[in-house]
Amino acid sequence: MADREQKGAGWERFEALYRSSRDDLYAYVLTLLRDRSAAEDVTALAFERAYARQRSFDRRRGEERAWLFGIARNAALDELRRRRRSASLVAEPQELEGDTLAQPGSDDEELAQRREAVREALGALSPRERELIALKFHAGLTNAELANVLGVSESNAGTLVHRAVQKLRRAVNAPV
């Protein structure tokens, strides 16, 4: 009876992790792979791996969310290796989202232009910088969690994120 209750509690905890992380995890994987179909598959694979390995999670090493994003990162890198593209995380940027047609001079048009500027700026970043931006803003990881996922020091993670954000800001705000 106690074993069944323990399994039920584990399932409930995993379900809560899934519900709170699925959209951000997919966005992160999509940022790495730049391919919707592959991102869906890799996201599902990451959750499968996490579910199978949930007993190996050690709270002393960080939060579950960071652990999950580490699993997703490894699954995405496996996919890139499978495609024989391990030299870079992105070969050619693809259009991620198409904005609907906006009326000239409208707020929608301005928003569409801003989104396009951000997409172009992200495409100009190095694969490592795109990954940092995705982990920080899609995953919402702290610098300590970033360091854990990337295998660098916490201060190095903070510096790398700061530099990537500054580069992104300069690119987005650059005159056209």
ChimeraX attribute file (.defattr): number of C-alpha atoms within 10 A of each C-alpha:
attribute: neighborCount
match mode: 1-to-1
recipient: residues
	/A:1	5
	/A:2	7
	/A:3	8
	/A:4	9
	/A:5	10
	/A:6	11
	/A:7	11
	/A:8	12
	/A:9	12
	/A:10	15
	/A:11	14
	/A:12	12
	/A:13	12
	/A:14	17
	/A:15	13
	/A:16	11
	/A:17	15
	/A:18	17
	/A:19	9
	/A:20	12
	/A:21	20
	/A:22	15
	/A:23	13
	/A:24	17
	/A:25	28
	/A:26	22
	/A:27	22
	/A:28	28
	/A:29	29
	/A:30	21
	/A:31	25
	/A:32	22
	/A:33	22
	/A:34	20
	/A:35	16
	/A:36	16
	/A:37	11
	/A:38	16
	/A:39	24
	/A:40	16
	/A:41	15
	/A:42	25
	/A:43	26
	/A:44	17
	/A:45	16
	/A:46	24
	/A:47	22
	/A:48	13
	/A:49	15
	/A:50	22
	/A:51	17
	/A:52	10
	/A:53	11
	/A:54	18
	/A:55	9
	/A:56	9
	/A:57	14
	/A:58	11
	/A:59	9
	/A:60	6
	/A:61	11
	/A:62	14
	/A:63	14
	/A:64	17
	/A:65	18
	/A:66	22
	/A:67	20
	/A:68	24
	/A:69	26
	/A:70	20
	/A:71	21
	/A:72	25
	/A:73	23
	/A:74	15
	/A:75	21
	/A:76	25
	/A:77	20
	/A:78	15
	/A:79	18
	/A:80	19
	/A:81	14
	/A:82	10
	/A:83	9
	/A:84	10
	/A:85	14
	/A:86	14
	/A:87	10
	/A:88	14
	/A:89	20
	/A:90	20
	/A:91	12
	/A:92	8
	/A:93	15
	/A:94	13
	/A:95	12
	/A:96	12
	/A:97	9
	/A:98	9
	/A:99	13
	/A:100	9
	/A:101	9
	/A:102	14
	/A:103	10
	/A:104	9
	/A:105	8
	/A:106	10
	/A:107	11
	/A:108	15
	/A:109	16
	/A:110	14
	/A:111	13
	/A:112	17
	/A:113	14
	/A:114	14
	/A:115	16
	/A:116	17
	/A:117	18
	/A:118	17
	/A:119	18
	/A:120	16
	/A:121	19
	/A:122	22
	/A:123	18
	/A:124	15
	/A:125	17
	/A:126	14
	/A:127	18
	/A:128	16
	/A:129	20
	/A:130	24
	/A:131	22
	/A:132	25
	/A:133	23
	/A:134	21
	/A:135	29
	/A:136	19
	/A:137	14
	/A:138	19
	/A:139	23
	/A:140	16
	/A:141	19
	/A:142	17
	/A:143	20
	/A:144	18
	/A:145	23
	/A:146	25
	/A:147	18
	/A:148	18
	/A:149	21
	/A:150	16
	/A:151	11
	/A:152	14
	/A:153	14
	/A:154	17
	/A:155	12
	/A:156	15
	/A:157	22
	/A:158	19
	/A:159	13
	/A:160	18
	/A:161	22
	/A:162	15
	/A:163	14
	/A:164	21
	/A:165	18
	/A:166	12
	/A:167	16
	/A:168	24
	/A:169	14
	/A:170	12
	/A:171	18
	/A:172	19
	/A:173	12
	/A:174	10
	/A:175	6
	/A:176	6
